[in-house]
Amino acid sequence: MTLAGVSIQFAPETTLVTLGFVAGGIFLGTLSGLIPGLHANNFALLLAAGAPLVPGPPTLVGVSMLAAGVVHTFLDVIPALALGVPDPAFAPGALPGHRLVLAGQGRESLRLSALGSGLAVFFAVPLAIPVTELMTWAYPLIDAHLWAVLGAIALALLAGEPTTRRKLWAMAILTASSALGVATLDLPARGLFPTGDLLMPLFAGLFGAPVLIDAMDGAGVPEQATAAVTSSKKLVCGTAVAGTLSGAIVGYLPGVSSAIAATAVLPALPAGERTRGFIVATSGVNTANTIFALFALVSLGTPRTGVLVALDDAGVPLNLPVLLSGISIAAAAGFVLVPRLGDWYLGTVGRLDYTMLSLIVLCLLVVLSWAFAGLLGVCVLAAAIVLGMVPVRVGTRRVHLMGVLLGPLVLRDVCANLLACW
């Protein structure tokens, strides 16, 4: 078949096999996305360990890995919204998604997240080529001054706090989390899994467990109202575009998380829409990051996400048309699965004893920490929980805890520059 001068060939058997690998990735991403505390990077390490054992062409194994990673970015919002819901009295200090759940608008939150992720894929694919060309030109300059770029991002986060008191606390939290990262990230992690990793206990302790502990005495998920999205199409699309562009920053710059990039979008949103806008932006950043990071790997040879590191370690050929096709199919599946599984998840959690459920999830985080990094992982989890409890109690944003990645990268780059000067 020839279309506009381009010869198109269909190979039914190859197509079916490819779809089978994509379906396998969608299944794995669905399971991982619904497990609280399992970060995409940790899941990617498991994929990397299992990839050599999977029979099939390396390209299709890579398609399956990317499909799993993309679906994970869609579905990980579900346990994030359903678990860790505080007592209504503490709603002002809750995470944006939890505030909507407390107001009975959790189903709307799920659909906002699905829109943010789905639109990010729609916008990121055509934007990836010009953004990659720009970053290919700019990256040598950024890489030469990485410490200054990351330091400027840290200062911008501090400047976002409205009072001097909160700025000082934010600086203390950023410094403490940086010290925690410097002290732990390079330690040898040996756990049950062959790919040891301390990111899981660090992130679970800093961001997951404190939310569960604070919500222990909460009433849990209240009855949820209509699923209708109240934000305008213009706002949702505009925020998704901003989240997509921010995802490009995350895809190319080490140490910059989705939460940091989404926080940068907030000042541009109307005051009354920042809670919903944050959900759309964060979801958009999280999913777009996968696409931009794939292009970064192809153009710069630098994998920036756990899934892309796993892809690189597995020696997957970087066949962009095939890999992007798998991402698109997985994104469509994720878009459909979020509201369907999310509504069920919220309803199920709402019927359970919330204190017992929180304890079970906390125990799961301990088990996962041990599985990924042994006794050291459990100790790191405990230290991270202590630090992770601080932001809410002093009134600052949790995003400053991302110093756990920013700090070690800045220190490493400064030391490298000093050695180069000598």
Beta strands, then each sheet from edge to edge (+ up, - down):
strand 1: 2-3
strand 2: 6-7
sheet 1: 1+ 2-
end
